[in-house]
Amino acid sequence: MNRHYDKLYGLGFIARKIFSLFPISDNKVSYLPANLEYSGNAKAIYELWNKQYPMYKHIWFTKSCDISKRNTNTRFVQNGLVMLLHLMTSKYWIKETEFKKWLIIPRKGTKVIQLWHAAGAFKKFGVHARGRKNVMNKEFNYWDLVFCSSKHVVDIYSEAFGGFDKSKIVVNGLPRNDFLYTLTKKKNLIRRKLGIPSGRKLIMYAPTFRDKMEKSGYVFILELITQVKQLIDEGYSFGVRLHPRIPIRIEDIASYGKDIVDLGKCTTEEAIVASDVLITDYSSIIFDFALLEKPMIFYAHDLKNYYNERGFYFSYESFVPGPIAYNSYDLTSTIKNYDLKKWIPIIREFRNKFNPFFDGKNSERALKKILELKE
């Protein structure tokens, strides 16, 4: 459990009783973002909300305070008790994930909105993820809205969230994809900031987090980089973007190549725009990357183990919109022999099915739905 969330554990019941003596503010919004970062869907909703309705106050529970965003109506909070006070007096809670091991019960009149942090449905989540059913079912009872990216995954979301009422599931593009939509015209600028030489193609390697795996278990990342580095001399730059919960950092792999680009220094959307090819395994970043119809290659060296540990909603081999390499040696030839004409129509079909909204208005539609709850 995240240590910042730990601060709230065991205090919820007592603090709720005390803080419930204070009135709920109809113009207060509290944010509980994924990985406690100022980013993603929550950030997209906040920026539009703050711009269009400046009378609202916004409270973020984050690992670090964004000094540049401090103003009279926005606060970044780290202390658990302070955040509980704001939660108990907010009209809206904006979330991107579950709490998993514990539950803070909202007051009557508070609206809880689950934006979720990923598009589509790939690896299992919610009560479908092993070991989570008993600790999560109660939380779903307090959600007022859940957003998903496609009509084709409504049933999955409903079941994954404990039989959640389908009438409260809103099909809408991810708000954060509005950032991607805006950035598509700034590819060259982003690449210059990252130091990518002109004329080179950028490969982004973005492995997903694996539950219950220690730092030593991520040695496959180093093995892949060692094997693929040779492509740097053939017109490619190699970028790495690690999941926030992976217990190794780019500094740990720096010795494996001075030409490795740290794509963790930019936003996910900037990394997607700057990259020409994506290598991943089981990450939901594929739904975002597909929006730009660029090549994707899947490195599934531990597919059997991951399936047994987490599981998927679809057959992996037939679901992913790109060729699969099962070891680092095959990966190099897979990159070199990628058949663009074959895979682009498959990527386009994948995008249209699982993440079809890409017009820069996802946040606008989502905010409208949220504000309708107040009426």
N, C-alpha and C positions, 0 to 999 in steps of 0.2 A: 504494500500500500504506500502511496506517495507520502513522504514525511510531512508535507504541508497539509494534506488531508488528515493525517494522524492527529494534528492539533485539535481537530474537531471531535475526534472519537471519544465517546464517553461524556462529552459535554452537551450533546444535543438535547437531551430531555430536560435537564435543569435549565439550560440557557433558553430553550424555547419557552418555558413557563415564564421566565423573567422578562424576556424580550417581547413576548406577546402582549405585555402590558402597554407597549408603545403602539400607536396607530400605524396602519399600513399606508404608505405613500403611493398614491395612484401614479405618480410620475417618477418612480424609482425602479431601475432595472439592475439586477445583479447577474453577473456572468461567471459561470463555472466552465472554463474552456478546456478542451483536450490538452493534456500535458501541462496545464496551468500556464499556457503561453498566450501572449497577445497576438493572435493570428487566426487563420482559418475562417470558418463560417461565422463564428461569433464576432470577429473583427469586422467582417463585411457588413453584418447587420448593424453593429454599433455605429460604424462610420455613416451609414445612410440615416439611421435613426437620429443621431446627434446633429446631422446636417439639416434634416427636414423638420425636426421637432426639438429645438434647442432648450425647451423648458424642462426636459427630462434630465434626471440625474442618473449617472451610470457608475456602477461599482464593479471592479474587476478583481477576482481572486487569482493572483498570479505569483509565479516564483520570483519575479523581479518587477520593480516599478518602472514604467516607461515615462521617464521625466518629460520627454517632449510632448506627451499627451496630457500632462497634468493641467487642469484648468478648473474653473469654478464648478463645473457639473460632471467631472470625471475623476474618480479616485482609483488607485491601484492599492490593493490591500493584501497583506501577507499574514497578519495575525488572525488566528482562527476565531477567537471570541468576537473580534471586531467584525469579521465577515458574517458570523452568525447573527449579530445585531442587524446588519444590513439585509441579510436574507429574510429575517423575520419581519422586516418592515418594508419589503419590496413588493410591488404589484406583479413584477415579472421576474422569473428565473430563466436565464438562457443557458442551456447545457449542450454539450457535444459528446458526452459519454455517460456511462452509468457510474454509480458510486461503488458498486460491487459488494463491499464487505460491511457497509453500514448505511444507515438511512437517516436523513434529516427530513422530517415531515413538514411540508409547507402549511401555512395557516389557511383557513378558509378565506377565499377571495384572492389568493395568490395564484397566478397563472404560470404553469411550468411548461416550457417549450423545449423539446428535444430536437435540436437541429441535426444531430449526429455528425460524425466527422468524416464520413466516407460515402462515396456514391455506390450505386449498384448493390450487389451481394456476391461475395467471393468466398472468403473463408468464413467459417461459422462464428456467430457472435451472439450476445444476449444469453438466454437460457440454453441455447443450442451449444454454446461453448462448454466444454467439459468442466464440471465442478462449480458452475455458477448458478444453477437453477434455484437452489434454496435460499441464497443470499440476495437475490435480485427481484424475485417476484413482487414483493411488496412495493418496491419503488415505482413500478409501472402504473400502479393504481392512482398515483398522484400527477401523472402527466396529462396535460390538456391537449397538446398537439405533438405529432411526430412528423418530421419531414423526410421524404425519400426522393430519389432522383428519377424513378421510372414506375409506371404502372405494373411492369412485369415483376417487381419485387415487393409489392404491397403485401401479398400473402406471407412472404418470408419475414418481413418486418413485424407483421402482426403476431406471427407465431414465435419469433425470436424474442419479442417483448411480452411474453406471457399471455398471449391471446388478446393483445391490445385491440381496442375497437377500431375497425378499419375506417369508419366514418371520421375518425380523428387523425388519420394519416393523410398528409398533404403531399401530392406528387408535384415536385418542383425541382428545378436545378439547384445545385449547391450554390449558396450565396458567394462562397469564395471563388467560384469560377468566373465571377464578374471581374476579379482582378486579372485572371488569365486572359479574358476577352480584351481588356484594356491594354495589356502588356504585349499582345501579339505583334504590334507595330514597332516594338522597341527591342527586337532581338539583337540587333547589332550593338546597341548601346549597352545592353546587359552583358553581352559577350566581351566587350571592351573592358568593362568594369571587372570582369572575372579574369582578364588577362589571356583570353583565348586568341591565339594568332589568327589573323585573317586567312581564310581559305581552308582552315582545318575544320573537320567535323568533330562535334563533341558527343561522346558517349557518356550517359549518366548511369551509374550503377546505384540502385536504390533497393537494398535488401530489407526485408521486413523483420520485425521483432519476433523472437521465438520465446514462448512462455517457458519458464523454468530452466533457461539455459544460462550457464555462467559465462563469464568473459572469455574463458579459454575455449568455449564451444564455438566461438565466432572465427576460428582460425580459417574457415573456408573463405572469408572475405580476403584475407591476405593471400591465400592460394590463388584465388581468381585474379587478383590484381597482378601477381607475379606472372601468371600465364598470359594475361591480356596486354601487359605493358608493351609488348613488342609492336602492337598496333600504333603506338605513339609515333613510331618512326615511319608509319605508312599513311600519314595524313590525318590521324585522329588525335584528339586530346581526350584524356580519361578523367571523368569527374565522379566523385563519390558523395552521395547524400545518405547519411545514416539515419535510421529511425531514432527519435529522441530517447527511446528506452533501451537501445542497444548499449551495453556497458563498455563499449570501446569508443574512442573518439578518433578524429582524423589524425591527431598527433601520434596515435599508436601505430598508424600505418604510413607515416611520412617517410620512414626510412626505406619503404618499398618503391619509392619513385619520386624524384623531385618534381616531376611533371604532373603529378596528380592534382586535380583541381578540387578544392574543398567547396562543394555545392551546398554545404550547410551554412555558409556565410550569407546566402541569399534566401529569399522566400521560396516555397515550393513552386509557386507560379513562375517566378523568375527562372528557376532551374529548368522547368518544363519548356519554357519559351526558348531558352538558350541552347537546349540540347537537340541533337539531331537523331539520336538513337537512345532507347531506354533498355537497360538490362535490369530485370527484377526477378523475383521468385513468386511470392504470394501476396504482394502488396496491392492495396486498392488504388495506388497511384495510377494504375493502368486505366482507370475510368476517366481520370483527368487528362492523361497523356493522349488518350484516343481522340479527344476533342480536336486536337491539331493534326490528326491523321498522319502520325509519324511512326517509323518502325519501332517495334517492340520485340525483344528477345527474352526468353524465359530460361533462367538458370535454376533448375530444380534438382540439385544434387541430393537433397534429402527428402524427396517427395513422399516416400513411404512413411518415414518417421513423422513428417509434418501432418500427413493425413491422419495417422493414428493419434497424434497429440491434439490436433485442432479440428480437422475435417473441412470439407468444402460443400457448397450447395449444388455444385455441378461437377461433372467429370472433368478433372483438370485438363487432361489432354485435348478434349474437344472444346473446352471453354475458352482457353487463352487465345488471344488474337495474334499469335506469332509462333515461330519455331521454338522448340524446346531443346536445350542442351542439358545433359544429365551429369556432365563432368566438365572441368575447366579446359581440358584439352579439346573437347568437341566445340566449346564455345567460340574459340578463335575462328574456326572454319565456318561456323554458323553465321558469325558477323560478316565475314568476307563474302559468303555466298548467299546473303539475304536476297530474296526474290521480291522486289518492291511491287511488281505488277500483280503477283499472286496475293500478297497480304494486305495491300491498301483497301481493296473492296471488303475484305473480312473485317478489318479495323473499322471501316465506316459502318458496316452492319452492326457491329458490336456497340459502337457509340450510339447509334440511333435506337438501339434496344434498351440500353442500360443508363445512358446519360444524355438524353436528346436535347436538353435545354442549354443553348449557348448563344445568347443574344444580349448579354450585359444587363439583363433585367431580373435576374434571379432574386437578388436582395430586395428589390422593389416588390415583387410578388409575395415573397416570404413575409416582409414587414407588414404588408397589408393584411395578410391572414392573422398575424400575431395581434395586431391592433383591433381586429374584429372581435377578439376574445373579450375585450373590455366592454363591449356593447351589450 
